[in-house]
Amino acid sequence: MAPSGDNTVANVHSGIDSTNKTLLKSDALYTYILDTTVFPREHECMRDLRLITDKHPWGYMQSSSDEAQLLGMLIKMAGAKKTIEVGVFTGYSLLATALALPEDGKVVAIDTDRECYEVGRPFIEKAGMAHKVDFREGTGLERLDELLVEDDGAASYDFAFVDADKPNYVRYHEQLLKLVRVGGTIIYDNTLWGGTVAQLAIADGVTICRRIV
Ligand SMILES: C[S@@+](CC[C@H](N)C(=O)[O-])C[C@H]1O[C@@H](n2cnc3c(N)ncnc32)[C@H](O)[C@@H]1O
């Protein structure tokens, strides 16, 4: 899909329903946030990928636009260069990560489903971000074990985002605490799954951890 260059409300609103994971109980308020803050800053390749992914049968899995921008901002604030993502799907949060990284930054992107990643790859390439992405097919647990061997105790990663395989979050945390450096950041998505725990304004619960020892 060619970028339309048209970021009007009518155009971008076609993505609201499937990516609306916010726990805000007012659609009007969420629309206001998207229109005034999120969509005007969305890279055109991210917008095109979001709209294509909305038509995918599993499009509901895509990270929300507000969360993707939060990720990008946190990566920039942290000055992260080496990052990990578990749970790529078609690559919306991956592209947000790659865009936020410096030119020599890298993201190791892990997913069991290469086919979904292939949907997003042309948009990552079009955005000029392919050189930053190291896609690895397989389960998060297996691929992170490999990274632990490659990393060899160096804890060389600055940042990690986990958005897959929720029952194993505790095991990912054990692995990531060895991969992410002291002072680095680990983010877990959907930790308030469906809003049964509390009501927050960013997606449906994002847990942000900073390694301190
Ligand atoms: C919620 S989606 C990720 C959404 C993505 N962050 C985005 O921005 O669109 C979850 C992804 O996790 C993948 N997945 C499921 N189990 C997995 C596992 N054990 N290890 C790695 N990836 C897994 C699925 O194939 C799916 O693409």
The ligand as an SDF file (V2000), in Angstrom:
LIG
                    3D

 27 29  0  0  0  0  0  0  0  0999 V2000
   -0.1920   -9.4260   20.5290 C   0  0  0  0  0  0  0  0  0  0  0  0
    0.7530  -10.0210   19.1820 S   0  0  0  0  0  0  0  0  0  0  0  0
    2.0820   -8.8850   19.0960 C   0  0  0  0  0  0  0  0  0  0  0  0
    1.6480   -7.5390   18.5700 C   0  0  0  0  0  0  0  0  0  0  0  0
    2.7860   -6.6510   18.1460 C   0  0  0  0  0  0  0  0  0  0  0  0
    3.5770   -6.1950   19.2700 N   0  0  0  0  0  0  0  0  0  0  0  0
    2.2810   -5.4670   17.3100 C   0  0  0  0  0  0  0  0  0  0  0  0
    2.6710   -4.3310   17.5670 O   0  0  0  0  0  0  0  0  0  0  0  0
    1.4740   -5.6740   16.4160 O   0  0  0  0  0  0  0  0  0  0  0  0
    1.4800  -11.4720   19.8300 C   0  0  0  0  0  0  0  0  0  0  0  0
    2.4540  -12.1920   18.9010 C   0  0  0  0  0  0  0  0  0  0  0  0
    3.1270  -13.1580   19.6970 O   0  0  0  0  0  0  0  0  0  0  0  0
    3.4210  -14.2820   18.9110 C   0  0  0  0  0  0  0  0  0  0  0  0
    3.6590  -15.4020   19.8250 N   0  0  0  0  0  0  0  0  0  0  0  0
    2.7730  -16.2150   20.4210 C   0  0  0  0  0  0  0  0  0  0  0  0
    3.3910  -17.0810   21.2450 N   0  0  0  0  0  0  0  0  0  0  0  0
    4.7090  -16.7950   21.1710 C   0  0  0  0  0  0  0  0  0  0  0  0
    5.8700  -17.3160   21.8070 C   0  0  0  0  0  0  0  0  0  0  0  0
    5.7970  -18.3110   22.6810 N   0  0  0  0  0  0  0  0  0  0  0  0
    7.0600  -16.7730   21.5070 N   0  0  0  0  0  0  0  0  0  0  0  0
    7.1580  -15.7460   20.6150 C   0  0  0  0  0  0  0  0  0  0  0  0
    6.1020  -15.2140   19.9920 N   0  0  0  0  0  0  0  0  0  0  0  0
    4.8920  -15.7280   20.2650 C   0  0  0  0  0  0  0  0  0  0  0  0
    2.2290  -14.4350   18.0000 C   0  0  0  0  0  0  0  0  0  0  0  0
    2.6070  -15.1360   16.8260 O   0  0  0  0  0  0  0  0  0  0  0  0
    1.8410  -12.9780   17.7440 C   0  0  0  0  0  0  0  0  0  0  0  0
    2.3930  -12.5080   16.5380 O   0  0  0  0  0  0  0  0  0  0  0  0
  1  2  1  0
  2  3  1  0
  2 10  1  0
  3  4  1  0
  4  5  1  0
  5  6  1  0
  5  7  1  0
  7  8  2  0
  7  9  1  0
 10 11  1  0
 11 12  1  0
 11 26  1  0
 12 13  1  0
 13 14  1  0
 13 24  1  0
 14 15  1  0
 14 23  1  0
 15 16  2  0
 16 17  1  0
 17 18  1  0
 17 23  2  0
 18 19  1  0
 18 20  2  0
 20 21  1  0
 21 22  2  0
 22 23  1  0
 24 25  1  0
 24 26  1  0
 26 27  1  0
M  CHG  2   2   1   9  -1
M  END
$$$$
